[in-house]
């Protein structure tokens, strides 16, 4: 009887170890290995006349915020410009790669095309997350009052790396 129990335990341990070794990373991404040129988030204030765009530019190592005024906006500055851009942070290539590695592990590149609540109001206040890769491919995700998986952890990864959130 002891031999049978011992054999059973050995087989159980062997299968357990095999499962651990052969298992793929749960968040390996179809975008692994592609160079990310830019990640942008943009949102409007509902039916307002402006759009906020945050750009993480991995080519130039800079994070910027741009407010884009749309339509016939009356508060343009003296030059007639409606858009305001502010540089928020600068980062190295190593910091950029560290962020990409962290958000890949968290599942950022697995986000679906859209996350919406069932109660859609159509107030125009959705957020767009846009990723541009060096090979010209793009990934877009629309967030409308429903966060994608691990959204807060991914925002924290951006904040920890660059000092500003997604």
NUDRENKE-481222 format. One record per atom (N, C-alpha, C, O): z, x negated, y negated. Coordinates in pm, whole numbers, padded with zeros to 5 digits, always signed. Example, Ala and Ser with C-alpha at 12.3 -4.5 7.8 and 13.67 -1.06 7.14 Angstrom:
+00780-01319+00569
+00780-01230+00450
+00780-01320+00330
+00846-01424+00332
+00708-01285+00225
+00714-01367+00106
+00787-01290-00003
+00804-01341-00114
END
This chain:
+00000-00082+00120
+00000+00000+00000
+00000-00086-00126
-00069-00056-00223
+00080-00196-00124
+00086-00285-00239
-00050-00350-00264
-00090-00371-00379
-00120-00382-00156
-00253-00444-00169
-00350-00346-00235
-00431-00386-00319
-00343-00221-00198
-00430-00119-00255
-00402-00099-00404
-00496-00090-00483
-00277-00094-00443
-00239-00079-00584
-00282-00203-00663
-00333-00191-00774
-00262-00321-00605
-00303-00446-00671
-00454-00449-00691
-00502-00486-00798
-00529-00409-00588
-00674-00406-00598
-00719-00307-00706
-00809-00336-00784
-00654-00191-00709
-00686-00090-00809
-00661-00143-00951
-00743-00123-01041
-00548-00210-00971
-00515-00266-01103
-00614-00375-01144
-00653-00382-01260
-00654-00459-01049
-00752-00564-01079
-00885-00503-01121
-00946-00548-01217
-00929-00400-01049
-01055-00333-01084
-01043-00266-01221
-01136-00272-01301
-00931-00202-01248
-00909-00137-01377
-00911-00239-01491
-00973-00214-01594
-00847-00352-01473
-00846-00457-01576
-00987-00513-01595
-01028-00539-01708
-01060-00533-01486
-01197-00586-01495
-01287-00492-01575
-01363-00537-01661
-01279-00363-01548
-01360-00266-01623
-01319-00262-01770
-01404-00249-01858
-01191-00273-01796
-01142-00273-01934
-01196-00393-02010
-01243-00380-02123
-01188-00510-01947
-01240-00631-02012
-01390-00623-02031
-01440-00664-02136
-01462-00573-01934
-01606-00559-01946
-01642-00467-02062
-01735-00494-02138
-01568-00358-02075
-01593-00264-02185
-01569-00328-02320
-01643-00300-02415
-01469-00412-02333
-01440-00480-02460
-01546-00582-02493
-01584-00596-02609
-01594-00653-02393
-01691-00759-02416
-01829-00702-02448
-01897-00752-02537
-01871-00599-02377
-02007-00549-02392
-02023-00450-02507
-02135-00411-02540
-01914-00408-02566
-01921-00306-02671
-01978-00366-02800
-01937-00474-02842
-02071-00296-02861
-02127-00338-02989
-02031-00305-03100
-01942-00221-03085
-02049-00374-03214
-01967-00341-03331
-01995-00196-03369
-02111-00155-03372
-01893-00117-03398
-01916+00025-03425
-01998+00050-03552
-02060+00156-03564
-02000-00044-03645
-02073-00022-03769
-02183-00124-03791
-02215-00155-03905
-02243-00178-03684
-02355-00268-03707
-02465-00182-03770
-02489-00069-03729
-02530-00238-03868
-02621-00160-03951
-02766-00191-03919
-02800-00303-03880
-02851-00092-03936
-02994-00116-03922
-03045-00206-04035
-03156-00259-04027
-02965-00223-04139
-03004-00308-04251
-02946-00448-04240
-02962-00528-04333
-02879-00482-04129
-02824-00616-04111
-02934-00720-04129
-03043-00707-04073
-02904-00822-04205
-03000-00930-04223
-03094-00911-04340
-03151-01009-04388
-03112-00790-04389
-03197-00770-04505
-03123-00813-04630
-03003-00789-04644
-03193-00876-04720
-03132-00918-04846
-03126-00799-04941
-03226-00731-04964
-03008-00775-04996
-02989-00667-05092
-03015-00723-05232
-02952-00821-05272
-03107-00661-05305
-03134-00704-05442
-03045-00632-05542
-02997-00691-05639
-03024-00501-05516
-02952-00421-05616
-02891-00298-05550
-02950-00235-05462
-02771-00266-05595
-02708-00139-05560
-02678-00069-05691
-02617-00128-05781
-02721+00055-05702
-02697+00134-05824
-02629+00264-05790
-02654+00323-05685
-02542+00307-05878
-02490+00443-05869
-02523+00511-06001
-02517+00449-06108
-02558+00636-05993
-02585+00709-06117
-02537+00852-06102
-02541+00912-05994
-02490+00904-06213
-02449+01044-06216
-02459+01095-06358
-02449+01019-06454
-02480+01224-06368
-02483+01290-06497
-02359+01373-06514
-02284+01395-06419
-02338+01420-06633
-02221+01503-06660
-02253+01649-06645
-02226+01728-06736
-02310+01686-06535
-02350+01825-06517
-02478+01849-06593
-02572+01770-06583
-02484+01956-06667
-02605+01988-06743
-02609+01913-06876
-02680+01952-06968
-02533+01805-06884
-02528+01727-07007
-02657+01650-07032
-02751+01657-06954
-02657+01580-07141
-02777+01510-07186
-02770+01361-07159
-02848+01285-07217
-02680+01315-07074
-02672+01172-07048
-02649+01144-06901
-02604+01230-06825
-02681+01022-06864
-02666+00978-06727
-02600+00841-06729
-02638+00754-06808
-02501+00822-06644
-02430+00695-06633
-02486+00619-06513
-02492+00674-06402
-02528+00493-06533
-02583+00411-06425
-02503+00282-06417
-02493+00208-06515
-02446+00255-06300
-02377+00127-06276
-02466+00047-06181
-02503+00096-06074
-02499-00075-06221
-02589-00160-06144
-02517-00286-06098
-02457-00357-06178
-02525-00311-05969
-02476-00436-05910
-02602-00516-05876
-02666-00492-05774
-02636-00612-05962
-02759-00690-05949
-02729-00819-05874
-02669-00911-05929
-02770-00825-05748
-02739-00940-05664
-02832-01057-05689
-02801-01170-05650
-02945-01035-05754
-03036-01144-05790
-02978-01226-05906
-02987-01349-05906
-02920-01157-06003
-02870-01224-06123
-02718-01235-06126
-02663-01296-06219
-02649-01179-06029
-02504-01189-06020
-02432-01123-06135
-02344-01182-06197
-02470-00998-06164
-02410-00928-06277
-02392-00780-06245
-02471-00720-06171
-02286-00722-06302
-02261-00579-06291
-02272-00522-06432
-02209-00572-06525
-02354-00418-06448
-02371-00354-06579
-02350-00204-06570
-02369-00143-06465
-02311-00147-06681
-02306-00002-06699
-02406+00034-06807
-02411-00030-06913
-02485+00136-06781
-02580+00185-06880
-02559+00335-06896
-02550+00408-06798
-02553+00378-07019
-02552+00521-07049
-02692+00554-07099
-02737+00503-07202
-02760+00640-07026
-02896+00681-07063
-02890+00822-07121
-02846+00916-07056
-02934+00832-07243
-02938+00962-07308
-03075+01022-07287
-03177+00956-07307
-03077+01147-07245
-03204+01212-07214
-03232+01322-07316
-03141+01380-07376
-03357+01349-07333
-03395+01457-07422
-03391+01416-07568
-03406+01298-07600
-03372+01511-07655
-03374+01490-07800
-03231+01469-07848
-03171+01559-07906
-03177+01350-07824
-03038+01320-07856
-03029+01278-08002
-03105+01191-08045
-02940+01337-08078
-02937+01316-08223
-02851+01199-08267
-02857+01160-08384
-02770+01140-08179
-02679+01033-08220
-02731+00894-08186
-02653+00808-08145
-02859+00869-08201
-02914+00737-08175
-02863+00639-08280
-02833+00679-08392
-02854+00511-08241
-02810+00412-08340
-02924+00383-08439
-03030+00445-08433
-02900+00289-08530
-02998+00261-08637
-03134+00219-08581
-03237+00247-08642
-03135+00153-08466
-03262+00107-08410
-03338+00219-08339
-03452+00200-08296
-03275+00335-08327
-03339+00445-08257
-03314+00444-08108
-03366+00529-08035
-03234+00346-08061
-03204+00335-07918
-03107+00444-07875
-03009+00473-07944
-03135+00501-07762
-03046+00602-07705
-02961+00546-07591
-02859+00605-07557
-03002+00434-07532
-02934+00381-07416
-02840+00269-07455
-02874+00183-07536
-02721+00269-07398
-02622+00165-07422
-02595+00094-07290
-02566+00159-07189
-02604-00041-07290
-02575-00118-07170
-02464-00216-07199
-02462-00281-07303
-02370-00225-07105
-02256-00315-07119
-02243-00396-06991
-02248-00342-06881
-02226-00528-07006
-02203-00614-06890
-02054-00607-06855
-01968-00634-06938
-02026-00571-06731
-01888-00554-06686
-01832-00675-06614
-01714-00706-06628
-01916-00744-06537
-01868-00856-06456
-01984-00946-06416
-02099-00903-06412
-01950-01069-06389
-02045-01164-06331
-01988-01208-06196
-01866-01212-06178
-02077-01241-06103
-02030-01283-05971
-02124-01385-05910
-02240-01395-05949
-02071-01462-05815
-02150-01565-05748
-02223-01504-05629
-02195-01393-05586
-02318-01580-05576
-02391-01536-05456
-02294-01521-05339
-02311-01431-05256
-02193-01608-05332
-02096-01600-05223
-02014-01471-05233
-01987-01405-05132
-01974-01435-05355
-01899-01311-05374
-01987-01190-05338
-01939-01095-05277
-02112-01196-05376
-02205-01088-05343
-02221-01072-05193
-02220-00960-05142
-02235-01184-05122
-02250-01178-04977
-02122-01130-04911
-02126-01058-04811
-02008-01170-04965
-01879-01124-04912
-01870-00971-04922
-01824-00905-04828
-01913-00916-05035
-01911-00770-05050
-02004-00704-04948
-01966-00608-04882
-02127-00755-04936
-02224-00697-04842
-02166-00700-04700
-02179-00602-04627
-02104-00811-04662
-02044-00820-04528
-01934-00714-04512
-01927-00648-04409
-01849-00700-04613
-01738-00603-04605
-01786-00459-04598
-01736-00381-04516
-01882-00423-04683
-01927-00283-04682
-02012-00251-04559
-02021-00136-04517
-02075-00353-04502
-02150-00332-04377
-02053-00297-04265
-02077-00204-04187
-01943-00370-04257
-01841-00342-04156
-01783-00202-04175
-01752-00134-04077
-01768-00159-04301
-01712-00027-04331
-01812+00087-04310
-01773+00204-04318
-01938+00056-04283
-02036+00159-04253
-02120+00207-04370
-02185+00311-04361
-02121+00133-04480
-02196+00174-04600
-02343+00202-04570
-02399+00299-04621
-02406+00120-04489
-02549+00135-04464
-02579+00244-04361
-02696+00268-04329
-02476+00309-04309
-02493+00423-04219
-02485+00556-04293
-02504+00661-04232
-02456+00552-04420
-02445+00679-04493
-02574+00759-04479
-02684+00704-04480
-02558+00890-04467
-02672+00979-04457
-02737+00999-04594
-02690+00945-04694
-02845+01076-04597
-02917+01098-04723
-02835+01180-04822
-02849+01161-04943
-02751+01270-04773
-02671+01349-04866
-02543+01400-04803
-02534+01424-04682
-02445+01415-04890
-02315+01472-04853
-02287+01582-04955
-02266+01554-05074
-02287+01705-04909
-02268+01819-04999
-02164+01915-04942
-02145+01924-04821
-02098+01984-05033
-02009+02090-04988
-02093+02211-04951
-02211+02219-04986
-02032+02305-04881
-02102+02429-04849
-02117+02518-04972
-02211+02597-04982
-02023+02505-05065
-02025+02587-05187
-02097+02513-05299
-02033+02449-05383
-02227+02520-05300
-02306+02446-05399
-02313+02527-05528
-02344+02646-05528
-02283+02458-05637
-02280+02523-05768
-02407+02494-05847
-02439+02568-05940
-02480+02388-05814
-02599+02344-05886
-02568+02315-06032
-02637+02362-06122
-02464+02238-06054
-02428+02202-06191
-02483+02064-06229
-02457+02016-06339
-02559+02001-06141
-02623+01875-06174
-02529+01756-06173
-02566+01650-06223
-02410+01769-06118
-02313+01662-06129
-02304+01576-06003
-02199+01516-05978
-02409+01568-05926
-02406+01483-05808
-02415+01336-05846
-02453+01301-05958
-02379+01251-05750
-02386+01107-05770
-02491+01053-05674
-02494+01092-05557
-02576+00963-05722
-02677+00900-05639
-02639+00755-05616
-02608+00683-05711
-02640+00712-05490
-02620+00572-05456
-02754+00521-05406
-02810+00573-05309
-02805+00418-05473
-02939+00365-05446
-02927+00217-05410
-02861+00141-05480
-02992+00177-05301
-02994+00037-05259
-03139-00008-05249
-03222+00058-05187
-03168-00122-05313
-03301-00182-05306
-03291-00313-05228
-03209-00399-05261
-03375-00327-05125
-03376-00447-05043
-03494-00536-05082
-03591-00489-05142
-03485-00664-05050
-03587-00762-05088
-03723-00731-05027
-03826-00768-05083
-03726-00663-04912
-03854-00631-04848
-03917-00504-04907
-04020-00458-04859
-03854-00449-05013
-03910-00332-05082
-03858-00199-05030
-03885-00095-05090
-03786-00199-04920
-03732-00073-04869
-03613-00030-04954
-03549-00111-05022
-03585+00099-04950
-03478+00158-05029
-03393+00248-04942
-03438+00298-04839
-03270+00267-04985
-03181+00363-04920
-03115+00444-05030
-03061+00387-05126
-03119+00576-05018
-03059+00666-05116
-02959+00759-05048
-02983+00807-04937
-02849+00783-05116
-02750+00879-05070
-02707+00963-05189
-02670+00910-05293
-02712+01095-05174
-02665+01187-05277
-02527+01237-05235
-02508+01284-05123
-02432+01226-05328
-02295+01271-05302
-02266+01387-05396
-02270+01371-05518
-02237+01503-05339
-02212+01622-05419
-02081+01686-05373
-02081+01769-05282
-01971+01648-05434
-01838+01703-05405
-01793+01688-05260
-01705+01761-05215
-01852+01593-05187
-01808+01564-05050
-01832+01415-05028
-01946+01369-05035
-01725+01341-05003
-01737+01196-04989
-01794+01157-04853
-01765+01221-04752
-01877+01051-04851
-01924+00997-04723
-01810+00928-04649
-01702+00908-04706
-01831+00892-04522
-01726+00824-04447
-01682+00694-04515
-01765+00615-04561
-01552+00673-04520
-01489+00552-04574
-01529+00525-04720
-01531+00410-04763
-01559+00629-04794
-01600+00615-04934
-01495+00541-05018
-01528+00450-05094
-01369+00581-05004
-01263+00518-05084
-01246+00371-05048
-01224+00288-05136
-01255+00338-04921
-01242+00198-04878
-01359+00114-04930
-01341-00002-04967
-01477+00173-04932
-01594+00101-04983
-01583+00082-05134
-01616-00025-05185
-01538+00184-05205
-01515+00170-05350
-01412+00060-05377
-01425-00018-05471
-01309+00055-05293
-01205-00048-05309
-01262-00187-05283
-01223-00283-05349
-01354-00200-05187
-01417-00330-05160
-01495-00378-05283
-01490-00497-05317
-01567-00287-05349
-01637-00322-05474
-01536-00366-05580
-01557-00466-05648
-01429-00290-05593
-01328-00320-05695
-01258-00453-05666
-01233-00531-05758
-01226-00478-05540
-01161-00603-05504
-01251-00724-05530
-01203-00831-05568
-01382-00708-05510
-01475-00818-05527
-01517-00839-05672
-01521-00952-05720
-01549-00729-05742
-01606-00740-05876
-01515-00693-05989
-01545-00716-06107
-01404-00628-05954
-01316-00575-06056
-01358-00439-06108
-01293-00383-06196
-01466-00385-06054
-01513-00249-06089
-01554-00178-05960
-01599-00241-05865
-01538-00049-05959
-01565+00029-05839
-01711+00069-05831
-01788+00051-05925
-01745+00122-05717
-01880+00174-05694
-01904+00291-05787
-02012+00351-05786
END
